[in-house]
Amino acid sequence: MTNEQIKENLADMAALLRSPTPRAALNRIEELENVLHRVAYWFDTDQEILDNMTAAERDDHIRQHKIILRALF
């Protein structure tokens, strides 16, 4: 199941159920996705900046960027 399918299912549940839980879950997912998009943008660093990092810093930066992108997509 994709992230989009999960969000669609939560939206359907929110429309059908009296419980506020599905809507709250969907709102939270969207909020966290927005934050991750901003963090991913920050981690999308210019090559010049990457070149000025030590090898360990660059490897860690790239590793973290990949984690963020996997969480989003």
N, C-alpha and C positions, 0 to 999 in steps of 0.2 A: 504494500500500500504506500503510495507516495504522500509527501507532506501535504500536497494540495487536496488529495482525497480525504485525508484525515480532517483537514479544516472544513471541507465541504460537509462531511458527516457530522462534525460538531455543529455547524450552522443549521443543518437539518434537525438535529436533536434539540437545539436551542429553540427552534420554531415550534416544535411539537410538544415539548415537555414544559411543565410549570417550574421545574427546578432551574435555578439560576446557574447551576454548575457548568453545563455545556457552554453557555455564553461567556462565563468567566474564564473558562479554559481557553476558548478561542481568542478572547481579548488578550489573555496573557501570552499565548503563542505569538500573536501578531506583534505585541510589544517587544518580546524577546527577539523576534526576527528583525524588527527595525533596529534594535541595538546591535545585533550581529552584523547587519548590513553596514552600519556606521563603523564598527570595529574592522570589518573586512576592508572597507575603503581606506582606513588609516594604515592597515597592513599592506596595502597595495603600493609598495614603496618604489620610488624612482631607482633606476639602476645605479645612479651615482651614489646614492645613500647606501645601497647594499654593498657597493664596492668599498666604501669607507668603514664597513663593519669588519670585525675580526671574523675568521672562518666560523668559530663557535657561535658568535652572535648571529651571523647570517643564517647558519643552519637552524638555530633555534627560532629565528624570525620566520623562516620559510615553513618550518614544522608547525608553528602556531597558526600561520596563515592558512595552511592546508586543513587544520582542525576546524577553523572557523568556516571555511568554504564547504567542508563535508557536512557540517551541522546545518548549513543553509540549503544545500542542494543535495 
